[in-house]
Amino acid sequence: MFPLKSWRLKNTALPIKKPNENEATFSPHTAQGKPFRLVKYVAVSSLVVILISTVFLSGFLSHKARKILMQKSEQYAFLTAENLNSQVFYQFTAVTLAVEGEIRLSRKEQYRRLDRVVRNAIHGLAVESVNIYNTEGILTYSTEDAPLGEKKDLGEPFQKALSGEMFSVMEGRRLSFLGISWPIGPQKMRTYLPMWVELPLSWKRGRIIGVFEFTQDVTADQANIARFQVIIFGSVAVFVGVLFAALVTILRRAEGILEARARERRKLEEELHRAERLAVLGEMIAGVSHEIKNPLGIIRSTAELLEKRTEDPRRKKLAAIITEEATRLNNIVTEFLDFARPKDLRLEPCCVEDILERNLMVLEAECQKCNIRIERDYQTGGALTLADANLLYRAFMNLLVNAVQAMKSGGVLEIATSLKSFDSRREPILEVRINDTGPGIAAEVLPKIFNPFFTTREKGTGLGLSIVLSIVQGHQGTVELAPRPEGGTSAVVRLPLKAQDVSEVCA
């Protein structure tokens, strides 16, 4: 044991601003932590609203079309009634009263005369039949083979006509679905109008003496309305489909942007928390490593001195063991210091492929010993970039050592470089890919692989990949580790190729 100087750990953690409860923040997750599916909810609700609106619109247009048709048919019946009333009064009523003194339709001659006048008046008109009722509701004339002299209870339409109003009734079966009304069988419209005494040389009507009942066949008109409804519904459905597709496309894009921003925000928060932990951890490691390194150097030098001066083989062996373990411990402490010490980059034009060759030269003997075949695939053409060659050497060395140690029983070590070009606004990326054929990385280990002191090896410190990450991020690059489908692990380092900066330095 050796004494450690007392030291105080200062809290140098990075401040992390926590959101105020009163501040408006956005999160694509609900209060229960479940993701809010923007496209699903908005699209479904929009589709329901649009479909309901379409049905109501179709029904409204259908109702308006039927109303217009009824008004047209009523107006037609009204004009026909005025003409018929005038024809009947002047050609039948007035003549019959002048000649015979009274009107008795039970007389065949009078009935035939009235029938001739009525049929001549409606000839060529869209009137299927005409019935005439007296003021008591008794059928006195019909163009159909209806029994005359019977009193019929015609209800409200008859009473409206007696009061001087026009009233129409639609008859016929109809099938309605989603606001579309389709006629089934013949469609009739019966219109009841007053029959009055004509006043010569006057625009006024005389007293009401009966009721006209006009029957019109509106089957074709109703079928046209139904077809019009189908066209309207189909057109609206196509428009709704296009609108819905556009809405879903926009919402999917918006959801993708929101999710990307949420992922970026979570990533930044994780990096802030990690930076906070590393700041405290780095200060602690630096203090402890500094206190250990000096006594450790004394222990190693003393053990080396004892090994040289003693003649006892047993003591020589013990001294050698102390020296070896002290050296190993010194390497660990040095690695701790490398992790804790801020890395000042000394940027200069360098070739990544040359750095990789230096790494492979050092590891060549170990690869031959472990029966590991090295395969190179350099595609950058010796492109230069501004970087710290020594730091990149250490980063690549850590990745290559991990790959070699994963293939103790032999395998293939693949090293490939390539350039990834983007548009003119972004720098090209220099990509270095290191593949091994070892056992690979378990899925549950991947999220923790870059955490300090996390290791799956017995003698590992767990700082190698953390140092790699720190070096690569210092160069504004990224590093990823992932299992390969065919087995093994793939480590990918991406660095921005600052060719313009290189040309400025070289100039």
VENKAHU-V798200 format. One record per residue. N is the residue number from 1. RES is the residue in three letters. PSI is psi in degrees with one decimal (none if undefined). OMEGA is omega in radians with two decimals (NA if undefined). Layout:
n->N res->RES psi->PSI omega->OMEGA
n->N res->RES psi->PSI omega->OMEGA
//
This chain:
n->1 res->MET psi->152.7 omega->3.11
n->2 res->PHE psi->147.5 omega->-3.07
n->3 res->PRO psi->143.0 omega->3.04
n->4 res->LEU psi->135.9 omega->3.08
n->5 res->LYS psi->140.7 omega->3.13
n->6 res->SER psi->138.5 omega->3.11
n->7 res->TRP psi->153.4 omega->-3.07
n->8 res->ARG psi->133.4 omega->3.12
n->9 res->LEU psi->119.1 omega->3.12
n->10 res->LYS psi->144.6 omega->3.13
n->11 res->ASN psi->100.3 omega->3.14
n->12 res->THR psi->22.4 omega->-3.10
n->13 res->ALA psi->146.7 omega->3.11
n->14 res->LEU psi->134.5 omega->3.12
n->15 res->PRO psi->135.1 omega->3.11
n->16 res->ILE psi->117.1 omega->-3.10
n->17 res->LYS psi->121.8 omega->3.10
n->18 res->LYS psi->143.0 omega->-3.08
n->19 res->PRO psi->135.7 omega->3.08
n->20 res->ASN psi->145.1 omega->-3.13
n->21 res->GLU psi->-28.7 omega->-3.11
n->22 res->ASN psi->-10.5 omega->-3.13
n->23 res->GLU psi->144.9 omega->3.12
n->24 res->ALA psi->118.2 omega->3.11
n->25 res->THR psi->155.6 omega->3.13
n->26 res->PHE psi->137.9 omega->3.04
n->27 res->SER psi->136.3 omega->3.13
n->28 res->PRO psi->17.6 omega->3.14
n->29 res->HIS psi->150.3 omega->3.12
n->30 res->THR psi->176.5 omega->-3.11
n->31 res->ALA psi->-26.7 omega->3.13
n->32 res->GLN psi->1.2 omega->3.10
n->33 res->GLY psi->-2.3 omega->3.13
n->34 res->LYS psi->144.4 omega->-3.13
n->35 res->PRO psi->137.4 omega->3.10
n->36 res->PHE psi->114.3 omega->-3.10
n->37 res->ARG psi->93.8 omega->-3.06
n->38 res->LEU psi->-48.3 omega->-3.09
n->39 res->VAL psi->-43.6 omega->-3.07
n->40 res->LYS psi->-53.7 omega->-3.03
n->41 res->TYR psi->-46.1 omega->-3.11
n->42 res->VAL psi->-41.5 omega->-3.11
n->43 res->ALA psi->-45.9 omega->-3.13
n->44 res->VAL psi->-46.5 omega->-3.14
n->45 res->SER psi->-39.9 omega->3.11
n->46 res->SER psi->-41.3 omega->3.14
n->47 res->LEU psi->-42.9 omega->3.13
n->48 res->VAL psi->-46.8 omega->-3.14
n->49 res->VAL psi->-43.6 omega->-3.11
n->50 res->ILE psi->-40.7 omega->3.12
n->51 res->LEU psi->-44.4 omega->3.11
n->52 res->ILE psi->-42.9 omega->3.12
n->53 res->SER psi->-38.2 omega->3.13
n->54 res->THR psi->-43.9 omega->3.13
n->55 res->VAL psi->-45.5 omega->3.13
n->56 res->PHE psi->-40.9 omega->3.13
n->57 res->LEU psi->-43.6 omega->3.13
n->58 res->SER psi->-43.7 omega->3.10
n->59 res->GLY psi->-40.5 omega->3.14
n->60 res->PHE psi->-45.7 omega->3.13
n->61 res->LEU psi->-38.1 omega->3.11
n->62 res->SER psi->-44.0 omega->3.13
n->63 res->HIS psi->-43.3 omega->3.14
n->64 res->LYS psi->-39.9 omega->-3.14
n->65 res->ALA psi->-43.4 omega->3.12
n->66 res->ARG psi->-38.0 omega->3.13
n->67 res->LYS psi->-42.7 omega->3.11
n->68 res->ILE psi->-40.6 omega->3.12
n->69 res->LEU psi->-43.9 omega->-3.14
n->70 res->MET psi->-41.5 omega->3.11
n->71 res->GLN psi->-39.9 omega->3.12
n->72 res->LYS psi->-45.8 omega->-3.13
n->73 res->SER psi->-38.8 omega->3.11
n->74 res->GLU psi->-42.4 omega->3.12
n->75 res->GLN psi->-38.8 omega->3.10
n->76 res->TYR psi->-44.8 omega->3.12
n->77 res->ALA psi->-37.5 omega->3.14
n->78 res->PHE psi->-46.1 omega->3.12
n->79 res->LEU psi->-39.1 omega->3.10
n->80 res->THR psi->-40.9 omega->-3.14
n->81 res->ALA psi->-41.7 omega->3.12
n->82 res->GLU psi->-44.8 omega->3.13
n->83 res->ASN psi->-44.1 omega->-3.12
n->84 res->LEU psi->-40.7 omega->3.13
n->85 res->ASN psi->-41.9 omega->3.13
n->86 res->SER psi->-43.3 omega->-3.13
n->87 res->GLN psi->-45.3 omega->-3.12
n->88 res->VAL psi->-42.6 omega->-3.08
n->89 res->PHE psi->-48.4 omega->-3.04
n->90 res->TYR psi->-33.8 omega->-3.07
n->91 res->GLN psi->-18.0 omega->-3.11
n->92 res->PHE psi->-58.6 omega->-3.01
n->93 res->THR psi->-53.3 omega->-3.08
n->94 res->ALA psi->-41.7 omega->-3.12
n->95 res->VAL psi->-45.4 omega->-3.11
n->96 res->THR psi->-43.3 omega->3.13
n->97 res->LEU psi->-37.1 omega->-3.13
n->98 res->ALA psi->-35.6 omega->-3.07
n->99 res->VAL psi->-48.7 omega->-2.99
n->100 res->GLU psi->-15.3 omega->3.08
n->101 res->GLY psi->-14.6 omega->3.11
n->102 res->GLU psi->162.0 omega->3.12
n->103 res->ILE psi->118.4 omega->3.06
n->104 res->ARG psi->102.4 omega->-3.10
n->105 res->LEU psi->-8.4 omega->3.06
n->106 res->SER psi->-19.1 omega->3.04
n->107 res->ARG psi->127.7 omega->-3.03
n->108 res->LYS psi->-36.1 omega->-3.10
n->109 res->GLU psi->-43.5 omega->3.11
n->110 res->GLN psi->-41.4 omega->-3.12
n->111 res->TYR psi->-42.0 omega->-3.14
n->112 res->ARG psi->-37.7 omega->3.12
n->113 res->ARG psi->-44.4 omega->3.12
n->114 res->LEU psi->-41.2 omega->-3.12
n->115 res->ASP psi->-39.1 omega->3.13
n->116 res->ARG psi->-41.2 omega->3.13
n->117 res->VAL psi->-44.9 omega->-3.11
n->118 res->VAL psi->-45.9 omega->-3.07
n->119 res->ARG psi->-35.2 omega->3.07
n->120 res->ASN psi->-35.5 omega->-3.10
n->121 res->ALA psi->-35.4 omega->-3.08
n->122 res->ILE psi->4.0 omega->-3.12
n->123 res->HIS psi->130.0 omega->3.14
n->124 res->GLY psi->-0.9 omega->3.12
n->125 res->LEU psi->157.8 omega->-3.12
n->126 res->ALA psi->59.3 omega->3.11
n->127 res->VAL psi->123.4 omega->-3.09
n->128 res->GLU psi->-40.3 omega->-3.14
n->129 res->SER psi->158.4 omega->3.09
n->130 res->VAL psi->130.0 omega->3.02
n->131 res->ASN psi->144.6 omega->3.09
n->132 res->ILE psi->127.2 omega->3.11
n->133 res->TYR psi->146.0 omega->3.01
n->134 res->ASN psi->-177.4 omega->-3.05
n->135 res->THR psi->-12.7 omega->3.14
n->136 res->GLU psi->2.4 omega->3.11
n->137 res->GLY psi->15.8 omega->3.13
n->138 res->ILE psi->130.9 omega->-3.14
n->139 res->LEU psi->116.2 omega->-3.11
n->140 res->THR psi->-21.4 omega->3.13
n->141 res->TYR psi->146.7 omega->3.09
n->142 res->SER psi->138.4 omega->3.04
n->143 res->THR psi->-7.8 omega->3.11
n->144 res->GLU psi->171.2 omega->3.10
n->145 res->ASP psi->62.0 omega->-3.14
n->146 res->ALA psi->144.7 omega->3.12
n->147 res->PRO psi->123.5 omega->-3.13
n->148 res->LEU psi->158.4 omega->3.09
n->149 res->GLY psi->-1.3 omega->3.13
n->150 res->GLU psi->142.3 omega->3.09
n->151 res->LYS psi->128.1 omega->-3.10
n->152 res->LYS psi->143.3 omega->3.08
n->153 res->ASP psi->95.5 omega->-3.08
n->154 res->LEU psi->-5.4 omega->3.01
n->155 res->GLY psi->-142.9 omega->-3.02
n->156 res->GLU psi->-43.1 omega->-3.13
n->157 res->PRO psi->-41.4 omega->-3.13
n->158 res->PHE psi->-42.6 omega->-3.13
n->159 res->GLN psi->-38.4 omega->3.10
n->160 res->LYS psi->-42.8 omega->-3.13
n->161 res->ALA psi->-40.0 omega->3.11
n->162 res->LEU psi->-28.3 omega->3.13
n->163 res->SER psi->2.1 omega->3.08
n->164 res->GLY psi->7.4 omega->-3.13
n->165 res->GLU psi->163.0 omega->3.08
n->166 res->MET psi->139.7 omega->-3.11
n->167 res->PHE psi->136.0 omega->-3.12
n->168 res->SER psi->148.9 omega->3.13
n->169 res->VAL psi->130.4 omega->3.07
n->170 res->MET psi->137.6 omega->3.12
n->171 res->GLU psi->140.3 omega->3.13
n->172 res->GLY psi->153.3 omega->-3.14
n->173 res->ARG psi->147.0 omega->-3.13
n->174 res->ARG psi->148.5 omega->3.07
n->175 res->LEU psi->124.8 omega->-3.11
n->176 res->SER psi->135.3 omega->3.10
n->177 res->PHE psi->124.2 omega->3.12
n->178 res->LEU psi->41.3 omega->3.08
n->179 res->GLY psi->-4.5 omega->3.13
n->180 res->ILE psi->123.3 omega->3.14
n->181 res->SER psi->120.3 omega->-3.08
n->182 res->TRP psi->127.5 omega->-3.10
n->183 res->PRO psi->142.4 omega->3.07
n->184 res->ILE psi->112.5 omega->-3.11
n->185 res->GLY psi->-171.2 omega->-3.10
n->186 res->PRO psi->144.4 omega->3.10
n->187 res->GLN psi->121.0 omega->-3.10
n->188 res->LYS psi->148.9 omega->3.00
n->189 res->MET psi->118.9 omega->3.12
n->190 res->ARG psi->126.8 omega->-3.13
n->191 res->THR psi->128.6 omega->-3.12
n->192 res->TYR psi->125.4 omega->-3.12
n->193 res->LEU psi->151.4 omega->3.14
n->194 res->PRO psi->148.3 omega->3.02
n->195 res->MET psi->123.1 omega->-2.99
n->196 res->TRP psi->168.6 omega->3.09
n->197 res->VAL psi->129.1 omega->3.13
n->198 res->GLU psi->136.2 omega->3.08
n->199 res->LEU psi->108.5 omega->-3.11
n->200 res->PRO psi->145.7 omega->3.11
n->201 res->LEU psi->30.4 omega->3.11
n->202 res->SER psi->144.9 omega->3.11
n->203 res->TRP psi->-7.0 omega->-3.14
n->204 res->LYS psi->156.0 omega->3.09
n->205 res->ARG psi->151.4 omega->3.05
n->206 res->GLY psi->-163.4 omega->-3.11
n->207 res->ARG psi->154.7 omega->-3.14
n->208 res->ILE psi->128.1 omega->-3.10
n->209 res->ILE psi->-0.8 omega->3.14
n->210 res->GLY psi->-170.5 omega->-3.10
n->211 res->VAL psi->131.5 omega->3.00
n->212 res->PHE psi->139.3 omega->3.00
n->213 res->GLU psi->109.9 omega->3.12
n->214 res->PHE psi->134.3 omega->3.07
n->215 res->THR psi->124.9 omega->3.13
n->216 res->GLN psi->140.3 omega->3.07
n->217 res->ASP psi->110.9 omega->-3.10
n->218 res->VAL psi->23.7 omega->-3.11
n->219 res->THR psi->-46.3 omega->-3.12
n->220 res->ALA psi->-41.4 omega->3.13
n->221 res->ASP psi->-41.4 omega->3.13
n->222 res->GLN psi->-37.3 omega->3.09
n->223 res->ALA psi->-38.6 omega->3.09
n->224 res->ASN psi->-39.8 omega->3.10
n->225 res->ILE psi->-41.9 omega->3.13
n->226 res->ALA psi->-42.5 omega->3.10
n->227 res->ARG psi->-38.1 omega->3.09
n->228 res->PHE psi->-40.4 omega->3.10
n->229 res->GLN psi->-41.7 omega->3.13
n->230 res->VAL psi->-42.7 omega->3.12
n->231 res->ILE psi->-45.0 omega->3.13
n->232 res->ILE psi->-47.4 omega->-3.11
n->233 res->PHE psi->-42.4 omega->3.13
n->234 res->GLY psi->-42.4 omega->3.13
n->235 res->SER psi->-44.5 omega->3.13
n->236 res->VAL psi->-38.2 omega->3.13
n->237 res->ALA psi->-42.0 omega->3.10
n->238 res->VAL psi->-44.7 omega->3.12
n->239 res->PHE psi->-42.9 omega->3.13
n->240 res->VAL psi->-40.2 omega->3.12
n->241 res->GLY psi->-45.2 omega->3.11
n->242 res->VAL psi->-44.1 omega->3.13
n->243 res->LEU psi->-41.6 omega->-3.13
n->244 res->PHE psi->-42.1 omega->3.12
n->245 res->ALA psi->-43.1 omega->3.11
n->246 res->ALA psi->-40.6 omega->3.14
n->247 res->LEU psi->-44.1 omega->3.14
n->248 res->VAL psi->-40.8 omega->3.12
n->249 res->THR psi->-46.1 omega->3.14
n->250 res->ILE psi->-42.4 omega->-3.11
n->251 res->LEU psi->-37.8 omega->3.10
n->252 res->ARG psi->-41.8 omega->3.11
n->253 res->ARG psi->-42.7 omega->3.13
n->254 res->ALA psi->-41.8 omega->3.13
n->255 res->GLU psi->-39.6 omega->3.10
n->256 res->GLY psi->-41.4 omega->3.12
n->257 res->ILE psi->-43.7 omega->-3.13
n->258 res->LEU psi->-41.9 omega->3.12
n->259 res->GLU psi->-39.0 omega->3.11
n->260 res->ALA psi->-41.7 omega->3.11
n->261 res->ARG psi->-37.9 omega->3.11
n->262 res->ALA psi->-42.1 omega->3.10
n->263 res->ARG psi->-42.0 omega->3.13
n->264 res->GLU psi->-39.4 omega->3.13
n->265 res->ARG psi->-44.1 omega->3.11
n->266 res->ARG psi->-38.2 omega->3.13
n->267 res->LYS psi->-43.1 omega->3.12
n->268 res->LEU psi->-39.5 omega->3.11
n->269 res->GLU psi->-41.6 omega->3.11
n->270 res->GLU psi->-40.4 omega->3.12
n->271 res->GLU psi->-36.4 omega->3.09
n->272 res->LEU psi->-44.8 omega->3.11
n->273 res->HIS psi->-40.8 omega->3.13
n->274 res->ARG psi->-42.2 omega->3.11
n->275 res->ALA psi->-37.1 omega->3.11
n->276 res->GLU psi->-47.0 omega->3.14
n->277 res->ARG psi->-41.9 omega->-3.10
n->278 res->LEU psi->-32.7 omega->3.13
n->279 res->ALA psi->-46.9 omega->3.11
n->280 res->VAL psi->-45.1 omega->-3.12
n->281 res->LEU psi->-40.6 omega->-3.13
n->282 res->GLY psi->-42.8 omega->3.13
n->283 res->GLU psi->-40.2 omega->3.13
n->284 res->MET psi->-45.3 omega->-3.13
n->285 res->ILE psi->-42.2 omega->-3.13
n->286 res->ALA psi->-43.2 omega->3.14
n->287 res->GLY psi->-47.2 omega->-3.12
n->288 res->VAL psi->-44.8 omega->-3.11
n->289 res->SER psi->-40.1 omega->3.13
n->290 res->HIS psi->-41.0 omega->-3.14
n->291 res->GLU psi->-29.6 omega->-3.12
n->292 res->ILE psi->-35.8 omega->-2.96
n->293 res->LYS psi->-43.5 omega->-3.12
n->294 res->ASN psi->-53.6 omega->3.09
n->295 res->PRO psi->-33.2 omega->-3.12
n->296 res->LEU psi->-38.0 omega->3.08
n->297 res->GLY psi->-38.9 omega->3.11
n->298 res->ILE psi->-42.6 omega->3.14
n->299 res->ILE psi->-45.1 omega->-3.10
n->300 res->ARG psi->-44.5 omega->-3.13
n->301 res->SER psi->-36.7 omega->3.10
n->302 res->THR psi->-42.7 omega->3.13
n->303 res->ALA psi->-39.0 omega->3.10
n->304 res->GLU psi->-39.5 omega->3.12
n->305 res->LEU psi->-42.5 omega->3.11
n->306 res->LEU psi->-37.8 omega->-3.13
n->307 res->GLU psi->-34.8 omega->-3.14
n->308 res->LYS psi->-35.2 omega->-3.01
n->309 res->ARG psi->-27.0 omega->-3.08
n->310 res->THR psi->148.5 omega->3.11
n->311 res->GLU psi->-12.3 omega->-3.11
n->312 res->ASP psi->119.5 omega->-3.12
n->313 res->PRO psi->-36.3 omega->-3.12
n->314 res->ARG psi->-43.0 omega->3.13
n->315 res->ARG psi->-34.9 omega->3.08
n->316 res->LYS psi->-42.0 omega->-3.13
n->317 res->LYS psi->-42.0 omega->3.13
n->318 res->LEU psi->-40.8 omega->3.12
n->319 res->ALA psi->-38.1 omega->3.11
n->320 res->ALA psi->-38.7 omega->3.11
n->321 res->ILE psi->-42.3 omega->3.13
n->322 res->ILE psi->-43.5 omega->3.14
n->323 res->THR psi->-43.7 omega->-3.12
n->324 res->GLU psi->-45.8 omega->-3.13
n->325 res->GLU psi->-35.4 omega->3.09
n->326 res->ALA psi->-39.2 omega->3.10
n->327 res->THR psi->-43.1 omega->3.12
n->328 res->ARG psi->-43.0 omega->3.12
n->329 res->LEU psi->-36.5 omega->3.10
n->330 res->ASN psi->-38.3 omega->3.10
n->331 res->ASN psi->-39.5 omega->3.11
n->332 res->ILE psi->-44.2 omega->3.14
n->333 res->VAL psi->-40.1 omega->3.11
n->334 res->THR psi->-39.7 omega->3.11
n->335 res->GLU psi->-38.8 omega->3.06
n->336 res->PHE psi->-44.3 omega->-3.13
n->337 res->LEU psi->-38.9 omega->3.09
n->338 res->ASP psi->-37.1 omega->3.14
n->339 res->PHE psi->-40.0 omega->-3.05
n->340 res->ALA psi->-29.6 omega->-3.03
n->341 res->ARG psi->132.3 omega->3.07
n->342 res->PRO psi->140.4 omega->-3.07
n->343 res->LYS psi->111.4 omega->3.08
n->344 res->ASP psi->116.2 omega->-3.09
n->345 res->LEU psi->134.1 omega->3.02
n->346 res->ARG psi->89.4 omega->-3.02
n->347 res->LEU psi->135.0 omega->3.09
n->348 res->GLU psi->153.9 omega->3.11
n->349 res->PRO psi->127.3 omega->3.14
n->350 res->CYS psi->158.9 omega->3.13
n->351 res->CYS psi->120.3 omega->-3.10
n->352 res->VAL psi->-35.0 omega->-3.13
n->353 res->GLU psi->-34.0 omega->3.06
n->354 res->ASP psi->-39.7 omega->3.11
n->355 res->ILE psi->-42.8 omega->3.12
n->356 res->LEU psi->-37.6 omega->3.11
n->357 res->GLU psi->-37.0 omega->3.07
n->358 res->ARG psi->-42.4 omega->3.09
n->359 res->ASN psi->-46.5 omega->-3.09
n->360 res->LEU psi->-30.7 omega->3.10
n->361 res->MET psi->-40.1 omega->3.13
n->362 res->VAL psi->-36.7 omega->-3.06
n->363 res->LEU psi->0.3 omega->-3.05
n->364 res->GLU psi->-44.3 omega->-3.12
n->365 res->ALA psi->-42.7 omega->3.13
n->366 res->GLU psi->-37.0 omega->3.12
n->367 res->CYS psi->-40.8 omega->3.10
n->368 res->GLN psi->-38.9 omega->3.14
n->369 res->LYS psi->-38.5 omega->-3.10
n->370 res->CYS psi->7.3 omega->3.13
n->371 res->ASN psi->49.1 omega->3.14
n->372 res->ILE psi->124.8 omega->3.11
n->373 res->ARG psi->133.0 omega->-3.11
n->374 res->ILE psi->127.9 omega->3.10
n->375 res->GLU psi->127.4 omega->-3.12
n->376 res->ARG psi->143.6 omega->3.06
n->377 res->ASP psi->82.5 omega->-3.09
n->378 res->TYR psi->123.9 omega->-3.07
n->379 res->GLN psi->11.0 omega->-3.09
n->380 res->THR psi->-11.9 omega->-3.11
n->381 res->GLY psi->29.3 omega->3.12
n->382 res->GLY psi->30.9 omega->-3.12
n->383 res->ALA psi->140.2 omega->3.13
n->384 res->LEU psi->148.4 omega->3.06
n->385 res->THR psi->156.9 omega->3.09
n->386 res->LEU psi->118.6 omega->-3.11
n->387 res->ALA psi->167.9 omega->3.03
n->388 res->ASP psi->105.0 omega->-3.04
n->389 res->ALA psi->-39.1 omega->-3.11
n->390 res->ASN psi->-42.3 omega->3.14
n->391 res->LEU psi->-40.1 omega->3.09
n->392 res->LEU psi->-35.9 omega->3.09
n->393 res->TYR psi->-45.1 omega->-3.13
n->394 res->ARG psi->-40.0 omega->-3.14
n->395 res->ALA psi->-48.5 omega->3.13
n->396 res->PHE psi->-34.8 omega->3.13
n->397 res->MET psi->-43.3 omega->3.11
n->398 res->ASN psi->-43.8 omega->-3.14
n->399 res->LEU psi->-41.6 omega->3.14
n->400 res->LEU psi->-39.4 omega->3.11
n->401 res->VAL psi->-42.7 omega->3.09
n->402 res->ASN psi->-41.5 omega->-3.14
n->403 res->ALA psi->-42.8 omega->3.14
n->404 res->VAL psi->-43.5 omega->-3.13
n->405 res->GLN psi->-22.6 omega->3.11
n->406 res->ALA psi->-8.3 omega->-3.10
n->407 res->MET psi->57.3 omega->-3.14
n->408 res->LYS psi->-26.0 omega->-3.13
n->409 res->SER psi->17.3 omega->3.13
n->410 res->GLY psi->164.4 omega->3.14
n->411 res->GLY psi->-159.1 omega->-3.11
n->412 res->VAL psi->128.5 omega->3.07
n->413 res->LEU psi->114.6 omega->-3.10
n->414 res->GLU psi->128.3 omega->3.07
n->415 res->ILE psi->119.7 omega->-3.10
n->416 res->ALA psi->142.0 omega->3.06
n->417 res->THR psi->148.9 omega->3.14
n->418 res->SER psi->164.6 omega->3.09
n->419 res->LEU psi->130.0 omega->3.10
n->420 res->LYS psi->114.3 omega->-3.10
n->421 res->SER psi->143.5 omega->3.08
n->422 res->PHE psi->-160.9 omega->3.12
n->423 res->ASP psi->176.2 omega->-3.03
n->424 res->SER psi->-17.0 omega->-3.10
n->425 res->ARG psi->-11.2 omega->-3.10
n->426 res->ARG psi->145.9 omega->3.11
n->427 res->GLU psi->145.1 omega->3.02
n->428 res->PRO psi->156.2 omega->-3.08
n->429 res->ILE psi->133.9 omega->3.02
n->430 res->LEU psi->119.4 omega->-3.05
n->431 res->GLU psi->130.1 omega->3.07
n->432 res->VAL psi->124.3 omega->-3.10
n->433 res->ARG psi->124.3 omega->3.13
n->434 res->ILE psi->113.6 omega->-3.11
n->435 res->ASN psi->141.5 omega->3.02
n->436 res->ASP psi->168.8 omega->3.14
n->437 res->THR psi->31.8 omega->3.13
n->438 res->GLY psi->-162.6 omega->-3.09
n->439 res->PRO psi->-14.8 omega->3.14
n->440 res->GLY psi->-176.4 omega->-3.11
n->441 res->ILE psi->132.9 omega->3.11
n->442 res->ALA psi->148.3 omega->-3.08
n->443 res->ALA psi->-35.6 omega->-3.11
n->444 res->GLU psi->-14.1 omega->-3.13
n->445 res->VAL psi->-29.2 omega->-3.02
n->446 res->LEU psi->-45.7 omega->-3.11
n->447 res->PRO psi->-20.8 omega->-3.07
n->448 res->LYS psi->6.4 omega->-2.94
n->449 res->ILE psi->-28.9 omega->-3.11
n->450 res->PHE psi->3.9 omega->3.12
n->451 res->ASN psi->139.4 omega->3.10
n->452 res->PRO psi->138.7 omega->3.09
n->453 res->PHE psi->9.2 omega->3.04
n->454 res->PHE psi->124.3 omega->-3.12
n->455 res->THR psi->153.5 omega->3.07
n->456 res->THR psi->2.1 omega->3.12
n->457 res->ARG psi->149.2 omega->-3.08
n->458 res->GLU psi->-41.2 omega->-3.06
n->459 res->LYS psi->9.9 omega->-3.14
n->460 res->GLY psi->151.0 omega->3.10
n->461 res->THR psi->-18.1 omega->-3.12
n->462 res->GLY psi->15.8 omega->-3.11
n->463 res->LEU psi->-11.4 omega->-3.06
n->464 res->GLY psi->-52.5 omega->-3.11
n->465 res->LEU psi->-29.8 omega->3.07
n->466 res->SER psi->-39.8 omega->3.10
n->467 res->ILE psi->-41.3 omega->3.09
n->468 res->VAL psi->-47.7 omega->-3.13
n->469 res->LEU psi->-43.2 omega->-3.13
n->470 res->SER psi->-42.6 omega->-3.13
n->471 res->ILE psi->-46.4 omega->-3.10
n->472 res->VAL psi->-42.5 omega->3.11
n->473 res->GLN psi->-31.4 omega->3.06
n->474 res->GLY psi->-25.3 omega->3.07
n->475 res->HIS psi->13.8 omega->-3.14
n->476 res->GLN psi->33.1 omega->3.13
n->477 res->GLY psi->-172.9 omega->3.12
n->478 res->THR psi->155.6 omega->3.08
n->479 res->VAL psi->137.1 omega->-3.13
n->480 res->GLU psi->142.9 omega->3.02
n->481 res->LEU psi->135.1 omega->-3.12
n->482 res->ALA psi->148.1 omega->3.06
n->483 res->PRO psi->146.1 omega->3.12
n->484 res->ARG psi->144.7 omega->3.14
n->485 res->PRO psi->-35.8 omega->-3.13
n->486 res->GLU psi->2.5 omega->3.14
n->487 res->GLY psi->145.9 omega->-3.13
n->488 res->GLY psi->-170.5 omega->-3.08
n->489 res->THR psi->145.5 omega->3.09
n->490 res->SER psi->122.2 omega->3.06
n->491 res->ALA psi->125.3 omega->-3.08
n->492 res->VAL psi->121.8 omega->3.08
n->493 res->VAL psi->127.5 omega->3.12
n->494 res->ARG psi->124.0 omega->-3.12
n->495 res->LEU psi->139.9 omega->3.07
n->496 res->PRO psi->130.3 omega->-3.14
n->497 res->LEU psi->97.2 omega->-3.08
n->498 res->LYS psi->69.1 omega->-3.07
n->499 res->ALA psi->-36.7 omega->-3.13
n->500 res->GLN psi->-41.9 omega->3.11
n->501 res->ASP psi->-35.5 omega->3.12
n->502 res->VAL psi->-45.4 omega->-3.12
n->503 res->SER psi->-35.1 omega->3.12
n->504 res->GLU psi->-40.5 omega->3.13
n->505 res->VAL psi->-43.9 omega->-3.11
n->506 res->CYS psi->-30.9 omega->3.13
n->507 res->ALA psi->none omega->NA
//
